[in-house]
């Protein structure tokens, strides 16, 4: 199966972001990709709730999503919008991932569970929970001979989610992201390789990259990693582009058979002193 990760530099104009995305989807489809993943915040890259509120469209009848569904049907492929902001009733947003099937219909959605509330030395503090409301449910979906597990960006720091996805049958895990440059330089590759190794799954990570109109810079370096932790393909930059890779379902079975960590896992208790 051929898959593609699209690297973008999204801004505040949803139509402009869609216009940048369309030719890259066409390029991936022409190269034979049957599954295409885009980054986190594909349609709008904003820094706060106020910025999103000005341009974020409701999920029902969302104009850019409707176009993506038409493209999925036109090319007969799965298109996975890594995430977009969906207005909620409390004034915040869901950071929602949307998978379209080859028929153009929405096959699955996932709301980002873990929210990035952090103060990175030398940079502004990030408080994603002021803008977004975290999701509560892990999601998998069939994808040809694979089962796709959903995650978004900061989720990658929480291995229990990935373990749960693998135990639920996921063999390919998507990680659309908008990683900061300092954390990307330090942790991007090692965290993604760890998630692939510990679950015996393929990992595909599509990233935002470069200096955005909002003032924020993102790391780029979209990547595909196999179940043994080997890098199958990677963009070694932060420029927009299309990353293609071939993946093989039998390798998941082989690796999980070599090191059956999922099967060998045991429940355990903690001493009271460690629970406090």
Residue pairs with C-beta under 8 A, 6 or more apart in sequence:
1 34
1 35
1 144
1 145
1 146
1 246
1 247
1 248
1 249
2 31
2 32
2 33
2 34
2 244
2 245
2 246
2 247
3 33
3 34
3 35
3 36
3 37
3 172
3 204
3 224
3 244
3 245
3 246
3 247
4 28
4 31
4 33
4 35
4 36
4 37
4 242
4 243
4 244
4 245
5 36
5 37
5 204
5 205
5 206
5 207
5 222
5 223
5 224
5 235
5 242
5 243
5 245
6 21
6 24
6 25
6 28
6 36
6 37
6 38
6 39
6 206
6 222
6 240
6 241
6 242
6 243
7 39
7 206
7 207
7 208
7 209
7 220
7 222
7 235
7 238
7 239
7 240
7 241
7 242
7 243
8 17
8 20
8 21
8 24
8 38
8 39
8 42
8 208
8 209
8 240
9 20
9 208
9 209
9 210
9 211
9 212
9 218
9 238
9 239
9 240
10 17
10 20
10 39
10 41
10 42
10 43
10 44
10 45
10 208
10 212
11 17
11 45
11 212
11 213
11 214
12 44
12 45
12 46
12 51
12 55
12 213
12 214
13 55
14 43
14 44
14 55
14 57
14 63
14 64
15 64
17 42
17 43
17 44
17 45
17 64
18 43
18 64
18 67
18 68
20 240
21 38
21 42
21 68
22 67
22 71
24 240
24 241
24 242
25 36
25 71
25 75
25 79
26 75
27 242
28 36
28 242
28 244
29 36
29 75
29 77
31 242
31 244
33 77
33 244
34 77
34 78
34 102
34 144
35 77
35 78
35 80
35 143
35 144
35 148
36 77
36 78
36 79
36 80
37 80
37 82
37 174
37 176
37 204
37 206
38 79
38 80
38 81
38 82
38 176
38 206
39 82
39 83
39 176
39 177
39 178
39 206
39 207
39 208
39 222
40 82
40 83
40 95
40 152
40 153
40 176
40 177
40 178
40 208
41 82
41 83
41 84
41 85
41 95
41 178
41 208
42 81
42 82
42 83
42 84
42 176
43 64
43 81
43 84
43 85
44 51
44 52
44 55
44 56
44 84
44 85
45 178
45 208
45 212
45 213
45 214
45 216
46 52
46 55
46 85
46 214
47 214
47 215
47 216
48 130
48 131
49 91
49 92
49 93
49 130
49 131
51 214
52 85
52 87
52 93
52 131
53 87
53 91
56 84
56 85
56 86
56 87
56 93
57 63
57 64
57 87
58 86
58 87
59 65
59 86
59 87
59 96
62 84
64 84
65 81
65 84
65 98
65 106
68 79
68 81
68 98
68 100
69 100
69 104
69 105
69 106
70 104
71 79
72 78
72 79
72 100
72 101
72 102
72 103
72 104
73 102
73 103
73 104
74 104
75 102
76 102
77 102
78 99
78 100
78 101
78 102
78 107
78 143
79 99
79 100
80 97
80 98
80 99
80 100
80 148
80 174
80 176
81 97
81 98
81 99
81 100
82 97
82 152
82 174
82 176
82 177
82 206
83 95
83 96
83 97
83 112
83 152
83 153
83 176
84 95
84 96
84 98
85 93
85 94
85 95
85 96
85 132
86 93
86 94
86 95
86 96
87 93
88 94
88 133
90 133
92 130
92 131
92 132
92 133
93 131
93 132
93 133
94 111
94 112
94 132
94 133
94 135
95 111
95 112
95 115
95 128
95 132
95 135
95 152
96 109
96 110
96 111
96 112
97 109
97 110
97 111
97 112
97 139
97 150
97 152
97 174
97 176
98 106
98 108
98 109
99 106
99 107
99 108
99 109
99 141
99 148
99 150
100 106
100 107
101 107
107 141
108 139
108 140
108 141
108 148
108 150
109 139
110 135
110 137
110 138
110 139
110 150
110 151
110 152
111 133
111 134
111 135
111 136
111 137
112 132
112 134
112 135
112 151
112 152
112 153
112 154
112 155
113 134
113 135
113 136
113 137
113 138
113 155
113 158
113 161
114 134
114 154
114 155
114 157
114 158
114 161
115 128
115 129
115 132
115 134
115 154
116 126
116 128
116 153
116 154
117 126
117 127
117 128
117 129
118 125
118 126
119 125
119 126
120 126
120 180
120 182
120 183
122 182
123 180
123 182
126 180
128 154
138 149
138 150
138 161
138 164
138 165
138 168
139 149
139 150
140 147
140 148
140 149
140 150
140 165
140 168
140 169
140 170
141 147
141 148
141 150
142 148
143 172
145 249
146 171
146 172
146 202
146 247
146 249
146 252
147 168
147 169
147 170
147 171
147 172
148 170
148 172
148 173
148 174
149 162
149 165
149 166
149 168
149 170
149 172
149 173
149 174
149 201
150 165
150 173
150 174
151 161
151 162
151 165
151 173
151 174
151 175
152 175
152 176
152 177
153 175
153 176
153 177
153 178
153 179
155 161
155 175
156 162
156 175
156 177
156 191
156 192
156 195
156 205
157 191
159 194
159 195
159 198
162 173
162 195
162 198
162 199
162 201
163 198
163 199
163 262
163 265
165 173
165 199
165 201
166 173
166 199
166 200
166 201
166 262
167 262
170 199
170 201
171 201
171 202
171 249
171 252
172 201
172 202
172 203
172 204
172 247
173 195
173 196
173 199
173 201
173 202
173 203
173 204
174 204
174 205
174 206
175 192
175 195
175 203
175 204
175 205
175 206
176 205
176 206
176 207
177 205
177 206
177 207
177 208
178 207
178 208
178 218
179 188
179 207
179 208
179 218
179 219
180 216
180 217
180 218
180 219
181 217
181 218
181 219
183 219
184 207
184 218
184 219
184 220
184 221
185 219
188 205
188 219
188 221
188 223
189 221
189 223
189 231
192 203
192 205
192 223
192 225
193 203
193 225
193 229
193 231
194 229
195 201
195 203
196 202
196 203
196 225
196 226
196 227
196 228
196 229
197 227
197 228
197 229
198 261
199 227
199 262
200 227
200 252
200 255
200 256
200 259
200 261
200 262
201 227
201 252
202 224
202 225
202 226
202 227
202 232
202 247
202 251
202 252
203 223
203 224
203 225
204 223
204 224
204 225
204 245
205 222
205 223
205 224
205 225
206 222
206 243
207 218
207 219
207 220
207 221
207 222
208 218
208 220
209 218
209 219
209 220
209 221
209 222
209 235
209 237
209 238
209 239
209 240
210 217
210 218
210 220
210 238
210 239
210 240
211 217
212 218
218 238
219 238
220 235
220 237
220 238
220 239
221 234
221 235
221 236
221 237
221 238
222 234
222 235
222 241
222 243
223 231
223 233
223 234
223 235
223 243
224 231
224 232
224 233
224 234
224 243
224 245
224 247
225 231
225 232
226 232
226 247
226 251
226 255
227 251
227 252
227 255
227 256
228 251
228 255
232 245
232 246
232 247
233 243
233 244
233 245
234 243
235 241
235 243
256 262
256 263
